Every structure is written in structure tokens, then in C-alpha cells.
């Protein structure tokens, strides 16, 4: 087989190999969530990944503090926002995608399998009129889709397991692996949400670990084991060698047994029933009712068998 490349193909390969985005993380301590601004140093174009809309479940109040911080950073660095990206419909915080689109006019995107999550939670919330077609986002990415942030090449990997719709964004030498792998000392993500699967997560992780060893991996959460400072970045090589779950589980069967046993001990995230109704709607809050107030719908006994925390 001929493995020679045309000059254009060779140039593209070199461009990809040396494409190194500037990655800035913004940590939300309340939900232990990592938000990212990913910038192309050559053009000043950037994307936001997994932005948080602040929500206090005790008072019911929302705030745009974290989202505004992202926008302020982009202004300070004289960057130009091109994309507002989510990796999946989050269960532990509200997405600020809708707010950021309103403020900037830039397009929102998520994985195309979000429609499966929408259908699942549409039934849980008993929303017969909800449009479970993904039309709330500007673009739905399929596995293998490519796009660009300035001159940075970006590719989408379908990474289900934690949710039905999870995707990984590979942008230059950086992979945003959301809730698949955590930092090596924290292992892997849970799979016991509706539609989750430890078998599928194992496969998704193997796909991520097949990326070049030097690929930088950026996680969606860090829970600071033993009280250490938050950490968000490792490499594929480090994950393969030292991840506390993957380095010990050599087969899918071993991983599934470990993951499912661990998940049985974990209480649901405190915001799962609050957040999904917002996040399957691209971060849009419920419409105001006749009195001008917005209301969340909270199903009772919808997650039977879940551990109590």
C-alpha cells in the first residue's frame, strides 16, 4: 500500500502536529466543574467549552458570574469567540450556553446524540410538547466531524458511557475528555445516570487513550482528593500509566465490575433533577409563567433505586 502523501496532505499533517491551543481553565468550586477558553495563538480566535450558569438550589437564585468572567477574559486577551461548546448535557450544573449566545451571537454546539438524552428526560419530566430534536443548538456534531477554531483543527469523538450523548473535542494537541477520565488520581466517571453504561465508557476511554501519548487531556471536573489543589491537565501517556482505575483494570469486564460496584455507592448529584431540564434545552431556563416567574419541574421518585446521600 502506498503511504506517500500529497504536499497538501503533508502540510495538513504538519499543521495538526504543531497546533497547540492556549487553554485557560476557570474552576467553579461550587460544582467542581472546569470551564475552558481554548484559543488559537495564531489568529486570536477561541471557543468556550462547558460554561457554567450559576445556580443556588437553596434560594433558587441564578447568576451569570462565571459566564461573565469568561467573557471578560476574552475581552482582556483581545480574543474573538467562534464557538460555544458543550460536551454533554450536564447533571451537576446548568449550562450557560444560552446566556453566552444571547450576549455574543456566537453558535452553540453539542453532540448529535443529545436527541436520545432529550427523549429519555422528556419522558421523565412528562413534557409532551418538548421538541426532542436537538434544534435548541446551532450545530449537532456527529462522530468524526471536523471544524476549526481559527487555524486550529478540531475533531469530534463520540464518547458515550457517562451519558448517551457525550463527546470529546480534540483541538490541536488537546483533548477535552469531559466526564470519561478524571485526573489520574481520581480515576474515571460514573455511569449510573439514565442512559449510562460502564461497557460503553470503557470503549470510549480506549478510544481516547489511542490518541498520541503526548496529547494533553483536560477533564470536566476535579474533586480534589485528599484536599489537594485543583488539577485539570494530564496526558494520554500519564493516564495510561497511572490512572487509578484504568491502570488496574486490564479488561473491560474488570472495569465494568469495578465501575458498577463503585456507582452503587454514590448518591445522585444534588442538581441532577434541576439541571437536566435546563441542559436538554441548551441551557435555556423555563419560560416565565403568567406572574413573570420561572419554575423548575421536579419529578418525585423518578430515579428509583438511587443511593441516598
N, C-alpha and C positions, 0 to 999 in steps of 0.2 A: 504493500500500500504506500502511495506517495504521501509523505508528510511535509512536503515543501509548502511554503506559504507565499501568497502574492505579497507585493510590497505593502498594499493597503492592510492586509491581514496582519502582517508583521508589525506595522505601525500601531494597529489597534492593540495587539498583544503587549507591546512595549508600554503603550499608554495606560492599559489596565494595570500592568505590573507596577508602575510607578505612581499610580493615582492614590494619593494619600490624603484623605479629607482631614480637615481640622474638626475635632469632635469636642464639644463642650457639654458637660453634664450639669443638670440642675436637679438637685435632690429634694423631693418632698418628704420631709421627716414624718409627717402625719400618716402617710400610706406607704412609706419606704419605697417610693417609686422614683425611677430615673427617667428624666426627660432630656432629650438631646437636641442640640442645634448642630447640624452637620454641614460644614461649609467647604466649598471649593476654593482653595487659596489662589488659584489662577484667575478666577473670574469674580469672586465675591458672591456667587450665588449660593443659596443654602436651603435646607429643609429642616422642619421641626418634626421630631418623632416622639410619639406618645405623650402629648401635653396633658397636664392635669388642670381640671377646673375644681377649685377648692370647694369642699362641702363639709359642713359640720352637722353630723347626724343628730347631735343633741339639741341644737337650736333649729335645725332645718335651714340654716343660712348658707348661701353660696358667696363666693368671692372669686375675682379674677386675678388675685395677687400673683400666682405663679405664672399664669399665661402672660400677664403684663410684663413680668420680669424677662420672659423670653423675647418679647417684642422690644423691650428696652435694650437688651443685649444686641439684638440685630441692628438696631439704630446706632448704638455706640460703636459697633465694629464696621459700620457702613456696608452692611451686607444686604443682599436682595433676596427676599423669600420667594421660593419657587413652589414648594410643596408643603402640605400639612398631612403627615402620615401617621396612621395608627397601625400597630402590628396585629391587633385583635380587639374584640370587644371586652374591655377590662371588667373584672369583678370586684376590684378593690378601690377604684376611684372613678370619678366622672371624667370623660374626655373633654378637653377644651377645644376640640377641632371646630365645632360650630362657631364658637365665640371668635376664634382666630380667623376663620373665613370671613365672618362679619366685619372684623376690624381691618383685614388686609385684602380681601377679594381673591386670595390665592386658593387653588383647588385642594380638596381633601381626597384622601385615598385610603383604601384598606383592601384586604384580600377578598376575592370573589365569593369564597365560601361563607362569607358573613350572612348570605341569604339563608344558609342552613341554621345558623345561630338565631337569626331573626324568626324563622319558622318555629323553632323549638321554644323560644321565650314568648313568642306571640301566643302560643297555647297556654303557657304557664300564667301569663298575665291576663288571659281571656280578652284579647284585643282583636275582635273580628275585623275591624276596619283598618288595622295597621298594614302598611304596604311592606311586605317581606320580599322585596325585590332588589334591595341594595341601592335604590335610587336616591337615598339620602346622601350618598357620597358622589363626588365628581368622577372618580375613576375606581373601578374594581380590578385589582391585579390578579392575574392567573399565574400559576406556577411557571417559571421560566420567562415571564415578561421582563422586558428591559426598558429603562428610561434613563434620564440623565439629570444631574444637578450641576448646572454649568457644564464644565468639561469632564466631570466625574461620571464614569459609567456606573450604572446601578442595575441590579438584577434582583428578582423576587424568587424566593424559595418557599414553597408550601411546607409548613412545619406544624401539622396538627398534632394533637395529643393533649396538650393543656386545654385547648378549645378546638372545636371543629374548623375554625377559620384562621388559625394562627399562621402568620407568615414571617419570614426572616428577610430583612433588607440587607443585601451585600452591596456596599457602596465603596468602590475602590478596594482598599485593603481592609475594610472594616465591615464586620457582620453584626447587625443588631438583632440579637437572638431572643429578645423578649423573655417570655416565661417558658423556656425549654431548659437551658443550662443556667444556673446561677454562678456566682464566683466559685472557684474550685473547692473552697472550704465549706460551701453551703449546698453543693450537690445539684439537684435537679428540681423541676417544678412539679406541683401536684397535678393529678389527672382526674380528680373525682367530681369536677363540676359536671352539670348536664352536658352530654356530648363528649366528655373527655375519654381518653384511652391511653393506658400505660404502654400498650403494644405500639400504638401509633407514635407516641412520644419517643420511644426507643429508636424507631426508624428515622424520625426527624432529627434526632441527635446524631445518629450515624451519618446522615447527610451533611449536617453542619461540620462534623469532625472530618469529613472527607475534603473540606476546603484546605488550601495550603496551610502548612503548620504555622507560618508567620502571620496568618490572618488575625487581626485584632478582633476580639469578641466583646461586645458591650451588652450587658444584661439589663433586664427590665426592672429588677428590684434588688435591693440588698438589705438583709435583715440583721446585719452587724453581729454575727455570732461572737459570743464572749465579750460583747461590748466594744469590739474594735471599731476603728473609723470606717465610714462607708467606702466601699470599693466597687468599681463598675467595669474595669477593663482587664482582660487577660488575653491569652492567645489560644488558638486551636491546639498547639503543642502542649501548653500548660494544662488545658482542660483534659486532654487525652491522658496525660501523665499523672495528674494529681487530683482530678475531680473526685470528691469523696464518695460519689455514687458510681460514676462510670468506670473509674479505675478499679473498682472492686467487683463490678458486675460484668462478667465476660460474655454472657449470653443474654438474649432477650428474655428468656424465661427467668433467669436470676434477677434481672432488672424489674420485670413486671411483679414478681413476688415481693421484692423489697419495696417498690413504689406503692403497690396496693396496700400492703401492711401499714406503711407509714401514713398513707392518706386516711386510713380508717381512724387514726388517732387525732386528726386535725379538724378543729371546728371550721365552719364556713367563714370566709371573710365577713367582717361586720357590715360591709356595704354591698354585698352581692345583690340583694334584692332591691336596694336603692339604685345601684349603678347600672344594672343591665338594661332597665327600661329607658335610661338615658343613652347608653352607649350603643344599643342596637338601632338607635335613631341618630347616629353620627354626632352624639354629644348635644343634641337639641333637648332643652328642658321641656317638660309638658307645657302645652299651650295654656295660657291663663283662662280661668273659668269666668263666669259672669261677674264675679266680685273682683276680678283683676288679679287674683292669687293663683299660683300654680300648685298642683298637688301631685305627689307620688302615689302610685298604687302599690299596695303591699300585700302580696298573697300570703295566706296563712296555711301552714303545713304543706307548702309546695315542694320542700326538699326533705321529704320523709327519710329517716334513717341517718341524717347527717349528725355528726358528733356535736355534742353540746360543749361550748367553751366557757 
